[in-house]
Structures are given as C-alpha cells and as structure tokens.
Amino acid sequence: MSFLTWVPIGISLVSVVIAALTYARNGKKDDKEEIQKEESKFDNIKESLIKANVKLDTVCNTTTETRSDIKAMNKDLISIDRRVTGLETNMQQVFKELDELKGKES
C-alpha cells in the first residue's frame, strides 16, 4: 500500500474522530442547558411555594384574630344576657308591686 492509499483513510479517521468529539461536546452542552432549565423551573417552584406559604400564614393569622374576636363577642353577649335577665326580674317585681298597689286602692 502506498502513501496515497493511506491519505484518504487517515483523513476519514480524523474526520470520524472530530465528529465524535463534536458530538460529545455538543451533548455535554445540551445537558448543561437542560440542567439549567430544570434548575430555573425548580427555582420558580420554590418561589411559588414560598408565596403560597406566606399566604397561608396570613390566612392562619386572620383566622386566629377572627377566633379572638368571636370569643370576645361571646363574652359580651353573655354579659348582656345576664343584664337583660336581671332587668326582666326587676320588671316582673315592679309589675307585681304595681298590681298590689292597684289592689289596695280598689
């Protein structure tokens, strides 16, 4: 085999090696880009979860405040109920006394 026969074979081998290296390099580049895209998706998900957590905390705080307000209102209602009951009792006594006074006058 002469030198001229090896030249095309050598060029072909070099071309195959270059093609393989280019393929490997582009594959790594694509992998890096894909990893970066996935990381950015995860970052977006993390941000969304943080926002949702903050909103849940706000709702929880509002619920706690509402409970406190309801308890205070219940205490006020109990106090008012006691006062009304006392007034009803006093009114009944006053009406009894009025009826007794009317009975004495007649």
Secondary structure, DSSP 8 states (H G I E B T S, - for coil): --HHHHHHHHHHHHHHHHHHHHHHHHHHHHHHHHHHHHHHHHHHHHHHHHHHHHHHHHHHHHHHHHHHHHHHHHHHHHHHHHHHHHHHHHHHHHHHHHHHHHHHH-
